[in-house]
């Protein structure tokens, strides 16, 4: 893709992200054909938004599928400071993914020597229970290809940070039984981290960002995969999700 087509695609996706609208898939010259195209569009969207990158979502790569996307600072909310969390609703519902959020208060500055896994772990100052807020800038059908989704930021519309939890226990939380309560609904979920290790995608992300000249910046947060896929919640009704022995997160969502 040339730079003008990348910018044209980014303008479409950035405008939809700001307005909460959905539209057709990127077509013709604006559609990404390679992972490099999709990442270039993703970066161009970041350049168009008047927002800092407050964190990253990531997963282990699968063949040619690169799983990394920015989470914008103004879309990161705290369950401690707001009575409700604003989201774009789809069909009157909220979609979330239960995650652990790893916070780097001091960041991981770029350096010539690669970081060891132990150094990356040591740089994680806090771990929080979290809910990734899910939304697409595309209409539901036809289903976007992975490259179209990657260009759009991998269905992220933000992040809700819940309580801080024990750091070492979170590092070891490969399996995490979940219990969801909302109104009369109670659901028990066998939570399993998709990478088998909640830190493995984070190690990969640090190397991926460093290879393109980017650091994990002070205060940025990283999420590494959902323990139970996508959960659908009702708005304007408190939901509580218990994360095994780590603790519980309570939240209420309202329409933006």
Long-range contacts (C-beta under 8 A, 24 or more apart in sequence): 1-29, 1-32, 1-33, 1-37, 1-40, 1-41, 5-29, 5-30, 6-37, 6-40, 6-41, 6-44, 7-44, 9-41, 9-44, 9-151, 10-41, 10-44, 10-45, 10-47, 10-48, 11-48, 13-41, 13-45, 13-137, 13-151, 13-152, 13-153, 14-45, 14-48, 14-49, 16-137, 17-45, 17-49, 17-137, 17-153, 17-157, 18-49, 20-88, 20-135, 20-256, 21-137, 22-136, 22-137, 22-138, 22-139, 22-140, 23-137, 23-138, 23-139, 24-138, 24-139, 25-138, 25-142, 25-144, 25-145, 25-148, 26-148, 26-151, 31-147, 31-148, 32-147, 32-148, 32-150, 32-151, 33-147, 34-147, 35-64, 35-65, 35-66, 35-147, 35-150, 37-147, 37-151, 38-147, 38-148, 38-150, 38-151, 39-66, 39-68, 39-150, 39-151, 41-151, 42-69, 42-70, 42-150, 42-151, 42-152, 42-153, 45-151, 45-152, 45-153, 46-70, 46-72, 51-75, 53-217, 53-220, 54-159, 54-219, 54-220, 54-221, 55-101, 55-159, 55-220, 55-221, 55-222, 55-223, 56-205, 56-209, 56-216, 56-220, 56-221, 56-222, 56-223, 57-132, 57-154, 57-156, 57-222, 57-223, 57-224, 58-201, 58-202, 58-204, 58-205, 58-208, 58-222, 58-223, 58-224, 59-194, 59-195, 59-201, 59-224, 59-225, 60-195, 60-200, 60-201, 60-204, 61-204, 65-146, 65-150, 66-150, 66-208, 67-154, 67-201, 68-154, 68-205, 68-208, 68-209, 69-150, 69-153, 69-154, 69-156, 70-153, 70-156, 71-156, 71-158, 71-159, 71-221, 71-223, 72-158, 75-133, 75-156, 75-157, 75-158, 75-159, 76-158, 76-159, 76-161, 76-221, 77-158, 77-159, 77-160, 77-161, 78-160, 78-161, 79-160, 79-161, 79-162, 79-163, 79-249, 79-250, 79-251, 80-163, 83-252, 84-236, 84-252, 84-253, 84-254, 85-133, 85-160, 85-251, 85-252, 85-253, 85-254, 86-253, 86-254, 86-255, 86-256, 87-133, 87-135, 87-157, 87-158, 87-235, 87-253, 87-254, 87-255, 87-256, 88-135, 88-157, 88-255, 88-256, 89-235, 89-255, 89-256, 90-135, 92-235, 93-232, 93-233, 93-234, 93-235, 94-133, 94-232, 94-233, 94-234, 94-235, 94-253, 95-133, 95-134, 95-135, 95-230, 95-231, 95-232, 95-233, 96-131, 96-132, 96-133, 96-134, 96-160, 96-230, 96-231, 96-233, 97-131, 97-132, 97-134, 97-226, 97-228, 97-229, 97-230, 97-231, 98-129, 98-130, 98-131, 98-178, 98-191, 98-226, 98-227, 98-228, 98-231, 98-241, 98-243, 99-130, 99-131, 99-132, 99-223, 99-224, 99-225, 99-226, 99-227, 100-127, 100-128, 100-129, 100-130, 100-165, 100-170, 100-173, 100-198, 100-223, 100-224, 100-243, 101-127, 101-128, 101-129, 101-130, 101-159, 101-161, 101-221, 101-222, 101-223, 102-126, 102-127, 102-170, 102-199, 102-202, 102-221, 102-222, 102-223, 102-224, 103-127, 103-128, 103-219, 103-220, 103-221, 104-216, 104-217, 104-218, 104-219, 104-220, 104-221, 104-222, 105-218, 105-219, 106-218, 107-215, 107-216, 107-217, 107-218, 107-219, 107-220, 108-206, 108-215, 108-216, 109-215, 110-210, 110-213, 110-214, 110-215, 114-207, 114-210, 115-206, 115-210, 117-199, 117-203, 120-199, 120-202, 120-203, 120-206, 121-171, 121-199, 123-216, 124-167, 126-164, 126-167, 127-164, 127-165, 127-166, 127-167, 127-170, 127-171, 128-161, 128-162, 128-163, 128-164, 128-165, 128-221, 129-161, 129-162, 129-163, 129-165, 129-241, 129-243, 129-246, 129-247, 129-248, 129-249, 130-159, 130-160, 130-161, 130-162, 130-221, 130-223, 130-249, 131-159, 131-160, 131-162, 131-241, 131-249, 131-251, 132-156, 132-158, 132-159, 132-223, 132-226, 133-157, 133-158, 133-159, 133-160, 134-230, 159-221, 159-223, 160-249, 160-251, 161-221, 162-247, 162-249, 162-250, 162-251, 163-247, 163-248, 163-249, 165-243, 165-246, 165-247, 166-246, 169-245, 169-246, 170-198, 170-246, 171-198, 171-199, 173-198, 173-243, 173-244, 173-246, 174-198, 176-227, 176-243, 176-244, 176-246, 177-244, 178-227, 178-228, 178-241, 178-242, 178-243, 178-244, 179-241, 179-242, 180-231, 180-239, 180-240, 180-241, 180-242, 181-239, 181-240, 181-241, 182-233, 182-234, 182-237, 182-238, 182-239, 182-240, 183-234, 183-237, 189-227, 189-228, 190-228, 191-227, 191-228, 191-243, 191-244, 192-227, 193-224, 193-225, 193-227, 194-225, 194-226, 195-224, 195-225, 198-224, 198-225, 199-224, 200-224, 201-225
